[in-house]
Amino acid sequence: MTGEASETASLLRRAAQGDQAAWGALLVRSRGRLRRMVALRLDRRLQGRVDPSDIIQEAYIDASARLAEYARQPDMPFFLWLRFLTGQRLLRVHRQHLGAEMRDVAREVSLYRGALPAATSAALAAQLLGRDTRPSEAAVRAERSIRLQEALNSMDPIDREVLALRHFEQLSNAEAARVLGLQERAAAKRYVRALKRLRLILDARPGGLEGL
């Protein structure tokens, strides 16, 4: 067990015994990566209408209510458990706000088909391009976004998901392997291959990687 895993296990034991400071420390340590997950998977039609912090806070309430049950039989690492609960809350938000419109999401190329909302190529492209929204850059940014989305759509779905998990959600190789149901060695190879594949696709397109 690594030092970080050992510390997490110690905090978890104390939290399960009612230590609120330990519980708070666990949640604070997880918030950054959970925010990245929500930002990547929140439907773009809800951005600006839904605060990711509210989704995470609701997930923390769920986790607090189920902590004793999880502590008795932890069937997945603690962060992945929190990530799962946060994803379930995110699904509820999508259903609440989008309803029947959710069928339109299926028309997009998804990076995930499972317990969490999909991260689309549009979301990944937005993450790759960053947050520069200057009016003078709008046309160039739109062109780059289309180029990136086309490149991502041409990749194998599992390779796109490896990029989402490792590069954007910043999951460890072990965590990504667990989410994908792969051996750690296979997950690591997938990640390296996905990065190389994306670069090759972009290099082969007009404009290549220039400005990305």
mmCIF file of the C-alpha atoms, coordinates in Angstrom:
data_MODEL
# 
_entry.id   MODEL 
# 
loop_
_atom_site.group_PDB 
_atom_site.id 
_atom_site.type_symbol 
_atom_site.label_atom_id 
_atom_site.label_alt_id 
_atom_site.label_comp_id 
_atom_site.label_asym_id 
_atom_site.label_entity_id 
_atom_site.label_seq_id 
_atom_site.pdbx_PDB_ins_code 
_atom_site.Cartn_x 
_atom_site.Cartn_y 
_atom_site.Cartn_z 
_atom_site.occupancy 
_atom_site.B_iso_or_equiv 
_atom_site.pdbx_formal_charge 
_atom_site.auth_seq_id 
_atom_site.auth_comp_id 
_atom_site.auth_asym_id 
_atom_site.auth_atom_id 
_atom_site.pdbx_PDB_model_num 
ATOM 1   C CA . MET A 1 1   ? 0.000   0.000  0.000   1.00 0.00 ? 1   MET A CA 1 
ATOM 2   C CA . THR A 1 2   ? 1.381   3.406  -0.983  1.00 0.00 ? 2   THR A CA 1 
ATOM 3   C CA . GLY A 1 3   ? 1.704   6.225  1.533   1.00 0.00 ? 3   GLY A CA 1 
ATOM 4   C CA . GLU A 1 4   ? -1.271  8.043  0.029   1.00 0.00 ? 4   GLU A CA 1 
ATOM 5   C CA . ALA A 1 5   ? -3.407  4.892  0.023   1.00 0.00 ? 5   ALA A CA 1 
ATOM 6   C CA . SER A 1 6   ? -2.434  4.197  3.619   1.00 0.00 ? 6   SER A CA 1 
ATOM 7   C CA . GLU A 1 7   ? -3.384  7.722  4.654   1.00 0.00 ? 7   GLU A CA 1 
ATOM 8   C CA . THR A 1 8   ? -6.708  7.421  2.833   1.00 0.00 ? 8   THR A CA 1 
ATOM 9   C CA . ALA A 1 9   ? -7.417  4.118  4.599   1.00 0.00 ? 9   ALA A CA 1 
ATOM 10  C CA . SER A 1 10  ? -6.596  5.692  7.966   1.00 0.00 ? 10  SER A CA 1 
ATOM 11  C CA . LEU A 1 11  ? -8.841  8.700  7.321   1.00 0.00 ? 11  LEU A CA 1 
ATOM 12  C CA . LEU A 1 12  ? -11.606 6.387  6.145   1.00 0.00 ? 12  LEU A CA 1 
ATOM 13  C CA . ARG A 1 13  ? -11.475 4.299  9.318   1.00 0.00 ? 13  ARG A CA 1 
ATOM 14  C CA . ARG A 1 14  ? -11.660 7.424  11.456  1.00 0.00 ? 14  ARG A CA 1 
ATOM 15  C CA . ALA A 1 15  ? -14.476 8.890  9.353   1.00 0.00 ? 15  ALA A CA 1 
ATOM 16  C CA . ALA A 1 16  ? -16.492 5.673  9.672   1.00 0.00 ? 16  ALA A CA 1 
ATOM 17  C CA . GLN A 1 17  ? -16.120 6.000  13.451  1.00 0.00 ? 17  GLN A CA 1 
ATOM 18  C CA . GLY A 1 18  ? -17.650 9.487  13.357  1.00 0.00 ? 18  GLY A CA 1 
ATOM 19  C CA . ASP A 1 19  ? -14.538 11.672 12.989  1.00 0.00 ? 19  ASP A CA 1 
ATOM 20  C CA . GLN A 1 20  ? -15.907 14.616 10.988  1.00 0.00 ? 20  GLN A CA 1 
ATOM 21  C CA . ALA A 1 21  ? -12.469 16.187 10.536  1.00 0.00 ? 21  ALA A CA 1 
ATOM 22  C CA . ALA A 1 22  ? -11.225 12.997 8.869   1.00 0.00 ? 22  ALA A CA 1 
ATOM 23  C CA . TRP A 1 23  ? -14.324 12.868 6.664   1.00 0.00 ? 23  TRP A CA 1 
ATOM 24  C CA . GLY A 1 24  ? -13.832 16.489 5.655   1.00 0.00 ? 24  GLY A CA 1 
ATOM 25  C CA . ALA A 1 25  ? -10.190 15.836 4.800   1.00 0.00 ? 25  ALA A CA 1 
ATOM 26  C CA . LEU A 1 26  ? -11.175 12.950 2.524   1.00 0.00 ? 26  LEU A CA 1 
ATOM 27  C CA . LEU A 1 27  ? -13.699 15.083 0.676   1.00 0.00 ? 27  LEU A CA 1 
ATOM 28  C CA . VAL A 1 28  ? -11.341 18.046 0.255   1.00 0.00 ? 28  VAL A CA 1 
ATOM 29  C CA . ARG A 1 29  ? -8.691  15.776 -1.244  1.00 0.00 ? 29  ARG A CA 1 
ATOM 30  C CA . SER A 1 30  ? -11.149 14.459 -3.823  1.00 0.00 ? 30  SER A CA 1 
ATOM 31  C CA . ARG A 1 31  ? -12.862 17.690 -4.897  1.00 0.00 ? 31  ARG A CA 1 
ATOM 32  C CA . GLY A 1 32  ? -10.412 18.784 -7.607  1.00 0.00 ? 32  GLY A CA 1 
ATOM 33  C CA . ARG A 1 33  ? -10.576 15.589 -9.604  1.00 0.00 ? 33  ARG A CA 1 
ATOM 34  C CA . LEU A 1 34  ? -14.336 15.329 -9.170  1.00 0.00 ? 34  LEU A CA 1 
ATOM 35  C CA . ARG A 1 35  ? -14.719 18.847 -10.573 1.00 0.00 ? 35  ARG A CA 1 
ATOM 36  C CA . ARG A 1 36  ? -12.681 17.837 -13.618 1.00 0.00 ? 36  ARG A CA 1 
ATOM 37  C CA . MET A 1 37  ? -14.917 14.806 -14.135 1.00 0.00 ? 37  MET A CA 1 
ATOM 38  C CA . VAL A 1 38  ? -18.107 16.857 -13.894 1.00 0.00 ? 38  VAL A CA 1 
ATOM 39  C CA . ALA A 1 39  ? -16.736 19.581 -16.187 1.00 0.00 ? 39  ALA A CA 1 
ATOM 40  C CA . LEU A 1 40  ? -15.876 16.965 -18.804 1.00 0.00 ? 40  LEU A CA 1 
ATOM 41  C CA . ARG A 1 41  ? -19.188 15.089 -18.633 1.00 0.00 ? 41  ARG A CA 1 
ATOM 42  C CA . LEU A 1 42  ? -21.720 17.870 -17.932 1.00 0.00 ? 42  LEU A CA 1 
ATOM 43  C CA . ASP A 1 43  ? -23.886 18.293 -21.030 1.00 0.00 ? 43  ASP A CA 1 
ATOM 44  C CA . ARG A 1 44  ? -22.852 21.490 -22.776 1.00 0.00 ? 44  ARG A CA 1 
ATOM 45  C CA . ARG A 1 45  ? -26.496 22.654 -22.861 1.00 0.00 ? 45  ARG A CA 1 
ATOM 46  C CA . LEU A 1 46  ? -26.377 22.849 -19.051 1.00 0.00 ? 46  LEU A CA 1 
ATOM 47  C CA . GLN A 1 47  ? -23.114 24.749 -18.728 1.00 0.00 ? 47  GLN A CA 1 
ATOM 48  C CA . GLY A 1 48  ? -23.847 28.073 -17.076 1.00 0.00 ? 48  GLY A CA 1 
ATOM 49  C CA . ARG A 1 49  ? -27.168 26.735 -15.786 1.00 0.00 ? 49  ARG A CA 1 
ATOM 50  C CA . VAL A 1 50  ? -25.807 24.059 -13.460 1.00 0.00 ? 50  VAL A CA 1 
ATOM 51  C CA . ASP A 1 51  ? -22.995 24.621 -10.955 1.00 0.00 ? 51  ASP A CA 1 
ATOM 52  C CA . PRO A 1 52  ? -20.631 21.607 -10.763 1.00 0.00 ? 52  PRO A CA 1 
ATOM 53  C CA . SER A 1 53  ? -20.061 22.412 -7.080  1.00 0.00 ? 53  SER A CA 1 
ATOM 54  C CA . ASP A 1 54  ? -23.754 21.766 -6.372  1.00 0.00 ? 54  ASP A CA 1 
ATOM 55  C CA . ILE A 1 55  ? -23.545 18.343 -8.033  1.00 0.00 ? 55  ILE A CA 1 
ATOM 56  C CA . ILE A 1 56  ? -20.468 17.437 -5.992  1.00 0.00 ? 56  ILE A CA 1 
ATOM 57  C CA . GLN A 1 57  ? -22.078 18.665 -2.770  1.00 0.00 ? 57  GLN A CA 1 
ATOM 58  C CA . GLU A 1 58  ? -25.132 16.476 -3.378  1.00 0.00 ? 58  GLU A CA 1 
ATOM 59  C CA . ALA A 1 59  ? -22.834 13.521 -4.040  1.00 0.00 ? 59  ALA A CA 1 
ATOM 60  C CA . TYR A 1 60  ? -21.051 14.202 -0.748  1.00 0.00 ? 60  TYR A CA 1 
ATOM 61  C CA . ILE A 1 61  ? -24.407 14.062 1.051   1.00 0.00 ? 61  ILE A CA 1 
ATOM 62  C CA . ASP A 1 62  ? -25.072 10.696 -0.609  1.00 0.00 ? 62  ASP A CA 1 
ATOM 63  C CA . ALA A 1 63  ? -21.609 9.480  0.384   1.00 0.00 ? 63  ALA A CA 1 
ATOM 64  C CA . SER A 1 64  ? -22.063 10.558 3.990   1.00 0.00 ? 64  SER A CA 1 
ATOM 65  C CA . ALA A 1 65  ? -25.328 8.622  4.223   1.00 0.00 ? 65  ALA A CA 1 
ATOM 66  C CA . ARG A 1 66  ? -23.722 5.495  2.754   1.00 0.00 ? 66  ARG A CA 1 
ATOM 67  C CA . LEU A 1 67  ? -20.304 5.736  4.411   1.00 0.00 ? 67  LEU A CA 1 
ATOM 68  C CA . ALA A 1 68  ? -20.918 3.045  7.033   1.00 0.00 ? 68  ALA A CA 1 
ATOM 69  C CA . GLU A 1 69  ? -22.097 0.609  4.351   1.00 0.00 ? 69  GLU A CA 1 
ATOM 70  C CA . TYR A 1 70  ? -19.066 1.350  2.164   1.00 0.00 ? 70  TYR A CA 1 
ATOM 71  C CA . ALA A 1 71  ? -16.617 1.079  5.068   1.00 0.00 ? 71  ALA A CA 1 
ATOM 72  C CA . ARG A 1 72  ? -17.944 -2.394 5.943   1.00 0.00 ? 72  ARG A CA 1 
ATOM 73  C CA . GLN A 1 73  ? -17.355 -3.700 2.435   1.00 0.00 ? 73  GLN A CA 1 
ATOM 74  C CA . PRO A 1 74  ? -15.315 -1.353 0.221   1.00 0.00 ? 74  PRO A CA 1 
ATOM 75  C CA . ASP A 1 75  ? -15.633 -3.014 -3.183  1.00 0.00 ? 75  ASP A CA 1 
ATOM 76  C CA . MET A 1 76  ? -13.730 -0.258 -4.997  1.00 0.00 ? 76  MET A CA 1 
ATOM 77  C CA . PRO A 1 77  ? -11.124 2.388  -4.075  1.00 0.00 ? 77  PRO A CA 1 
ATOM 78  C CA . PHE A 1 78  ? -12.569 5.312  -2.115  1.00 0.00 ? 78  PHE A CA 1 
ATOM 79  C CA . PHE A 1 79  ? -12.090 7.942  -4.824  1.00 0.00 ? 79  PHE A CA 1 
ATOM 80  C CA . LEU A 1 80  ? -13.707 5.745  -7.476  1.00 0.00 ? 80  LEU A CA 1 
ATOM 81  C CA . TRP A 1 81  ? -16.648 5.235  -5.115  1.00 0.00 ? 81  TRP A CA 1 
ATOM 82  C CA . LEU A 1 82  ? -17.042 9.012  -4.748  1.00 0.00 ? 82  LEU A CA 1 
ATOM 83  C CA . ARG A 1 83  ? -16.646 9.402  -8.504  1.00 0.00 ? 83  ARG A CA 1 
ATOM 84  C CA . PHE A 1 84  ? -19.408 6.846  -9.070  1.00 0.00 ? 84  PHE A CA 1 
ATOM 85  C CA . LEU A 1 85  ? -21.801 8.636  -6.690  1.00 0.00 ? 85  LEU A CA 1 
ATOM 86  C CA . THR A 1 86  ? -20.985 11.977 -8.327  1.00 0.00 ? 86  THR A CA 1 
ATOM 87  C CA . GLY A 1 87  ? -21.661 10.465 -11.739 1.00 0.00 ? 87  GLY A CA 1 
ATOM 88  C CA . GLN A 1 88  ? -25.022 9.196  -10.537 1.00 0.00 ? 88  GLN A CA 1 
ATOM 89  C CA . ARG A 1 89  ? -25.916 12.700 -9.343  1.00 0.00 ? 89  ARG A CA 1 
ATOM 90  C CA . LEU A 1 90  ? -24.827 14.087 -12.697 1.00 0.00 ? 90  LEU A CA 1 
ATOM 91  C CA . LEU A 1 91  ? -27.098 11.617 -14.483 1.00 0.00 ? 91  LEU A CA 1 
ATOM 92  C CA . ARG A 1 92  ? -30.034 12.796 -12.363 1.00 0.00 ? 92  ARG A CA 1 
ATOM 93  C CA . VAL A 1 93  ? -29.299 16.409 -13.272 1.00 0.00 ? 93  VAL A CA 1 
ATOM 94  C CA . HIS A 1 94  ? -29.237 15.517 -16.964 1.00 0.00 ? 94  HIS A CA 1 
ATOM 95  C CA . ARG A 1 95  ? -32.584 13.725 -16.684 1.00 0.00 ? 95  ARG A CA 1 
ATOM 96  C CA . GLN A 1 96  ? -34.112 16.555 -14.666 1.00 0.00 ? 96  GLN A CA 1 
ATOM 97  C CA . HIS A 1 97  ? -33.073 19.344 -17.025 1.00 0.00 ? 97  HIS A CA 1 
ATOM 98  C CA . LEU A 1 98  ? -33.009 17.612 -20.391 1.00 0.00 ? 98  LEU A CA 1 
ATOM 99  C CA . GLY A 1 99  ? -35.688 14.926 -20.112 1.00 0.00 ? 99  GLY A CA 1 
ATOM 100 C CA . ALA A 1 100 ? -36.593 13.717 -23.587 1.00 0.00 ? 100 ALA A CA 1 
ATOM 101 C CA . GLU A 1 101 ? -33.781 15.820 -25.048 1.00 0.00 ? 101 GLU A CA 1 
ATOM 102 C CA . MET A 1 102 ? -31.308 13.269 -23.675 1.00 0.00 ? 102 MET A CA 1 
ATOM 103 C CA . ARG A 1 103 ? -31.976 11.120 -26.748 1.00 0.00 ? 103 ARG A CA 1 
ATOM 104 C CA . ASP A 1 104 ? -30.125 13.751 -28.794 1.00 0.00 ? 104 ASP A CA 1 
ATOM 105 C CA . VAL A 1 105 ? -26.946 13.055 -26.850 1.00 0.00 ? 105 VAL A CA 1 
ATOM 106 C CA . ALA A 1 106 ? -26.819 9.555  -28.329 1.00 0.00 ? 106 ALA A CA 1 
ATOM 107 C CA . ARG A 1 107 ? -26.242 11.101 -31.745 1.00 0.00 ? 107 ARG A CA 1 
ATOM 108 C CA . GLU A 1 108 ? -22.857 12.365 -30.648 1.00 0.00 ? 108 GLU A CA 1 
ATOM 109 C CA . VAL A 1 109 ? -19.770 10.178 -30.506 1.00 0.00 ? 109 VAL A CA 1 
ATOM 110 C CA . SER A 1 110 ? -19.505 9.245  -26.854 1.00 0.00 ? 110 SER A CA 1 
ATOM 111 C CA . LEU A 1 111 ? -16.399 8.429  -24.885 1.00 0.00 ? 111 LEU A CA 1 
ATOM 112 C CA . TYR A 1 112 ? -18.199 6.335  -22.305 1.00 0.00 ? 112 TYR A CA 1 
ATOM 113 C CA . ARG A 1 113 ? -21.149 3.966  -22.313 1.00 0.00 ? 113 ARG A CA 1 
ATOM 114 C CA . GLY A 1 114 ? -21.868 3.042  -18.730 1.00 0.00 ? 114 GLY A CA 1 
ATOM 115 C CA . ALA A 1 115 ? -22.784 4.341  -15.307 1.00 0.00 ? 115 ALA A CA 1 
ATOM 116 C CA . LEU A 1 116 ? -21.662 7.939  -15.948 1.00 0.00 ? 116 LEU A CA 1 
ATOM 117 C CA . PRO A 1 117 ? -22.795 10.465 -18.560 1.00 0.00 ? 117 PRO A CA 1 
ATOM 118 C CA . ALA A 1 118 ? -20.808 10.393 -21.761 1.00 0.00 ? 118 ALA A CA 1 
ATOM 119 C CA . ALA A 1 119 ? -17.904 12.723 -22.394 1.00 0.00 ? 119 ALA A CA 1 
ATOM 120 C CA . THR A 1 120 ? -18.288 13.775 -26.018 1.00 0.00 ? 120 THR A CA 1 
ATOM 121 C CA . SER A 1 121 ? -15.642 14.725 -28.530 1.00 0.00 ? 121 SER A CA 1 
ATOM 122 C CA . ALA A 1 122 ? -16.920 18.307 -28.246 1.00 0.00 ? 122 ALA A CA 1 
ATOM 123 C CA . ALA A 1 123 ? -16.218 18.321 -24.509 1.00 0.00 ? 123 ALA A CA 1 
ATOM 124 C CA . LEU A 1 124 ? -12.770 16.856 -24.984 1.00 0.00 ? 124 LEU A CA 1 
ATOM 125 C CA . ALA A 1 125 ? -11.940 19.360 -27.711 1.00 0.00 ? 125 ALA A CA 1 
ATOM 126 C CA . ALA A 1 126 ? -13.006 22.221 -25.430 1.00 0.00 ? 126 ALA A CA 1 
ATOM 127 C CA . GLN A 1 127 ? -10.701 20.903 -22.708 1.00 0.00 ? 127 GLN A CA 1 
ATOM 128 C CA . LEU A 1 128 ? -7.811  20.608 -25.146 1.00 0.00 ? 128 LEU A CA 1 
ATOM 129 C CA . LEU A 1 129 ? -8.277  24.158 -26.387 1.00 0.00 ? 129 LEU A CA 1 
ATOM 130 C CA . GLY A 1 130 ? -8.492  25.739 -22.937 1.00 0.00 ? 130 GLY A CA 1 
ATOM 131 C CA . ARG A 1 131 ? -10.508 28.830 -22.043 1.00 0.00 ? 131 ARG A CA 1 
ATOM 132 C CA . ASP A 1 132 ? -9.298  31.574 -24.385 1.00 0.00 ? 132 ASP A CA 1 
ATOM 133 C CA . THR A 1 133 ? -12.546 33.182 -25.589 1.00 0.00 ? 133 THR A CA 1 
ATOM 134 C CA . ARG A 1 134 ? -11.255 36.491 -26.975 1.00 0.00 ? 134 ARG A CA 1 
ATOM 135 C CA . PRO A 1 135 ? -13.469 37.684 -29.852 1.00 0.00 ? 135 PRO A CA 1 
ATOM 136 C CA . SER A 1 136 ? -10.442 37.992 -32.126 1.00 0.00 ? 136 SER A CA 1 
ATOM 137 C CA . GLU A 1 137 ? -9.722  34.291 -31.581 1.00 0.00 ? 137 GLU A CA 1 
ATOM 138 C CA . ALA A 1 138 ? -13.294 33.013 -31.980 1.00 0.00 ? 138 ALA A CA 1 
ATOM 139 C CA . ALA A 1 139 ? -13.080 31.946 -35.639 1.00 0.00 ? 139 ALA A CA 1 
ATOM 140 C CA . VAL A 1 140 ? -9.687  30.295 -35.198 1.00 0.00 ? 140 VAL A CA 1 
ATOM 141 C CA . ARG A 1 141 ? -10.873 28.539 -32.065 1.00 0.00 ? 141 ARG A CA 1 
ATOM 142 C CA . ALA A 1 142 ? -13.991 27.229 -33.821 1.00 0.00 ? 142 ALA A CA 1 
ATOM 143 C CA . GLU A 1 143 ? -11.887 25.837 -36.664 1.00 0.00 ? 143 GLU A CA 1 
ATOM 144 C CA . ARG A 1 144 ? -9.493  24.162 -34.236 1.00 0.00 ? 144 ARG A CA 1 
ATOM 145 C CA . SER A 1 145 ? -12.400 22.714 -32.269 1.00 0.00 ? 145 SER A CA 1 
ATOM 146 C CA . ILE A 1 146 ? -13.896 21.139 -35.393 1.00 0.00 ? 146 ILE A CA 1 
ATOM 147 C CA . ARG A 1 147 ? -10.494 19.713 -36.332 1.00 0.00 ? 147 ARG A CA 1 
ATOM 148 C CA . LEU A 1 148 ? -10.056 18.196 -32.893 1.00 0.00 ? 148 LEU A CA 1 
ATOM 149 C CA . GLN A 1 149 ? -13.560 16.752 -32.798 1.00 0.00 ? 149 GLN A CA 1 
ATOM 150 C CA . GLU A 1 150 ? -13.062 15.104 -36.189 1.00 0.00 ? 150 GLU A CA 1 
ATOM 151 C CA . ALA A 1 151 ? -9.766  13.628 -35.010 1.00 0.00 ? 151 ALA A CA 1 
ATOM 152 C CA . LEU A 1 152 ? -11.297 12.320 -31.781 1.00 0.00 ? 152 LEU A CA 1 
ATOM 153 C CA . ASN A 1 153 ? -14.307 10.865 -33.595 1.00 0.00 ? 153 ASN A CA 1 
ATOM 154 C CA . SER A 1 154 ? -11.998 8.842  -35.840 1.00 0.00 ? 154 SER A CA 1 
ATOM 155 C CA . MET A 1 155 ? -10.318 7.166  -32.857 1.00 0.00 ? 155 MET A CA 1 
ATOM 156 C CA . ASP A 1 156 ? -11.295 3.895  -31.216 1.00 0.00 ? 156 ASP A CA 1 
ATOM 157 C CA . PRO A 1 157 ? -13.888 4.600  -28.457 1.00 0.00 ? 157 PRO A CA 1 
ATOM 158 C CA . ILE A 1 158 ? -11.833 2.961  -25.711 1.00 0.00 ? 158 ILE A CA 1 
ATOM 159 C CA . ASP A 1 159 ? -8.779  5.017  -26.694 1.00 0.00 ? 159 ASP A CA 1 
ATOM 160 C CA . ARG A 1 160 ? -10.839 8.183  -26.421 1.00 0.00 ? 160 ARG A CA 1 
ATOM 161 C CA . GLU A 1 161 ? -12.061 7.103  -23.009 1.00 0.00 ? 161 GLU A CA 1 
ATOM 162 C CA . VAL A 1 162 ? -8.502  6.388  -21.839 1.00 0.00 ? 162 VAL A CA 1 
ATOM 163 C CA . LEU A 1 163 ? -7.601  9.955  -22.832 1.00 0.00 ? 163 LEU A CA 1 
ATOM 164 C CA . ALA A 1 164 ? -10.602 11.291 -20.933 1.00 0.00 ? 164 ALA A CA 1 
ATOM 165 C CA . LEU A 1 165 ? -9.763  9.338  -17.780 1.00 0.00 ? 165 LEU A CA 1 
ATOM 166 C CA . ARG A 1 166 ? -5.999  9.769  -17.696 1.00 0.00 ? 166 ARG A CA 1 
ATOM 167 C CA . HIS A 1 167 ? -5.374  13.110 -19.396 1.00 0.00 ? 167 HIS A CA 1 
ATOM 168 C CA . PHE A 1 168 ? -8.391  15.130 -18.298 1.00 0.00 ? 168 PHE A CA 1 
ATOM 169 C CA . GLU A 1 169 ? -9.817  13.504 -15.175 1.00 0.00 ? 169 GLU A CA 1 
ATOM 170 C CA . GLN A 1 170 ? -6.237  12.772 -14.089 1.00 0.00 ? 170 GLN A CA 1 
ATOM 171 C CA . LEU A 1 171 ? -6.990  9.289  -12.807 1.00 0.00 ? 171 LEU A CA 1 
ATOM 172 C CA . SER A 1 172 ? -3.990  7.132  -12.028 1.00 0.00 ? 172 SER A CA 1 
ATOM 173 C CA . ASN A 1 173 ? -3.248  4.229  -14.323 1.00 0.00 ? 173 ASN A CA 1 
ATOM 174 C CA . ALA A 1 174 ? -4.570  1.825  -11.677 1.00 0.00 ? 174 ALA A CA 1 
ATOM 175 C CA . GLU A 1 175 ? -7.811  3.824  -11.328 1.00 0.00 ? 175 GLU A CA 1 
ATOM 176 C CA . ALA A 1 176 ? -8.337  4.065  -15.088 1.00 0.00 ? 176 ALA A CA 1 
ATOM 177 C CA . ALA A 1 177 ? -7.704  0.333  -15.454 1.00 0.00 ? 177 ALA A CA 1 
ATOM 178 C CA . ARG A 1 178 ? -10.326 -0.370 -12.778 1.00 0.00 ? 178 ARG A CA 1 
ATOM 179 C CA . VAL A 1 179 ? -12.899 1.875  -14.472 1.00 0.00 ? 179 VAL A CA 1 
ATOM 180 C CA . LEU A 1 180 ? -12.257 0.298  -17.882 1.00 0.00 ? 180 LEU A CA 1 
ATOM 181 C CA . GLY A 1 181 ? -12.035 -3.275 -16.619 1.00 0.00 ? 181 GLY A CA 1 
ATOM 182 C CA . LEU A 1 182 ? -8.483  -3.682 -17.951 1.00 0.00 ? 182 LEU A CA 1 
ATOM 183 C CA . GLN A 1 183 ? -5.233  -4.910 -16.517 1.00 0.00 ? 183 GLN A CA 1 
ATOM 184 C CA . GLU A 1 184 ? -3.003  -2.016 -15.437 1.00 0.00 ? 184 GLU A CA 1 
ATOM 185 C CA . ARG A 1 185 ? -0.358  -2.853 -18.030 1.00 0.00 ? 185 ARG A CA 1 
ATOM 186 C CA . ALA A 1 186 ? -2.967  -2.928 -20.789 1.00 0.00 ? 186 ALA A CA 1 
ATOM 187 C CA . ALA A 1 187 ? -4.427  0.407  -19.632 1.00 0.00 ? 187 ALA A CA 1 
ATOM 188 C CA . ALA A 1 188 ? -0.977  2.036  -19.651 1.00 0.00 ? 188 ALA A CA 1 
ATOM 189 C CA . LYS A 1 189 ? -0.330  0.803  -23.191 1.00 0.00 ? 189 LYS A CA 1 
ATOM 190 C CA . ARG A 1 190 ? -3.717  2.078  -24.296 1.00 0.00 ? 190 ARG A CA 1 
ATOM 191 C CA . TYR A 1 191 ? -2.979  5.544  -22.931 1.00 0.00 ? 191 TYR A CA 1 
ATOM 192 C CA . VAL A 1 192 ? 0.389   5.839  -24.687 1.00 0.00 ? 192 VAL A CA 1 
ATOM 193 C CA . ARG A 1 193 ? -1.134  4.521  -27.894 1.00 0.00 ? 193 ARG A CA 1 
ATOM 194 C CA . ALA A 1 194 ? -4.070  6.926  -27.683 1.00 0.00 ? 194 ALA A CA 1 
ATOM 195 C CA . LEU A 1 195 ? -1.785  9.947  -27.297 1.00 0.00 ? 195 LEU A CA 1 
ATOM 196 C CA . LYS A 1 196 ? 0.327   8.840  -30.269 1.00 0.00 ? 196 LYS A CA 1 
ATOM 197 C CA . ARG A 1 197 ? -2.773  8.105  -32.332 1.00 0.00 ? 197 ARG A CA 1 
ATOM 198 C CA . LEU A 1 198 ? -4.279  11.532 -31.704 1.00 0.00 ? 198 LEU A CA 1 
ATOM 199 C CA . ARG A 1 199 ? -1.017  13.232 -32.652 1.00 0.00 ? 199 ARG A CA 1 
ATOM 200 C CA . LEU A 1 200 ? -0.716  11.191 -35.866 1.00 0.00 ? 200 LEU A CA 1 
ATOM 201 C CA . ILE A 1 201 ? -4.298  11.972 -36.872 1.00 0.00 ? 201 ILE A CA 1 
ATOM 202 C CA . LEU A 1 202 ? -3.831  15.684 -36.267 1.00 0.00 ? 202 LEU A CA 1 
ATOM 203 C CA . ASP A 1 203 ? -0.472  15.733 -38.071 1.00 0.00 ? 203 ASP A CA 1 
ATOM 204 C CA . ALA A 1 204 ? -2.112  14.197 -41.135 1.00 0.00 ? 204 ALA A CA 1 
ATOM 205 C CA . ARG A 1 205 ? -4.848  16.842 -41.324 1.00 0.00 ? 205 ARG A CA 1 
ATOM 206 C CA . PRO A 1 206 ? -4.576  20.271 -42.952 1.00 0.00 ? 206 PRO A CA 1 
ATOM 207 C CA . GLY A 1 207 ? -3.033  22.628 -40.406 1.00 0.00 ? 207 GLY A CA 1 
ATOM 208 C CA . GLY A 1 208 ? -1.728  19.733 -38.328 1.00 0.00 ? 208 GLY A CA 1 
ATOM 209 C CA . LEU A 1 209 ? -1.055  20.572 -34.685 1.00 0.00 ? 209 LEU A CA 1 
ATOM 210 C CA . GLU A 1 210 ? -0.312  24.227 -35.363 1.00 0.00 ? 210 GLU A CA 1 
ATOM 211 C CA . GLY A 1 211 ? -1.878  26.418 -32.718 1.00 0.00 ? 211 GLY A CA 1 
ATOM 212 C CA . LEU A 1 212 ? -3.245  23.539 -30.652 1.00 0.00 ? 212 LEU A CA 1 
# 
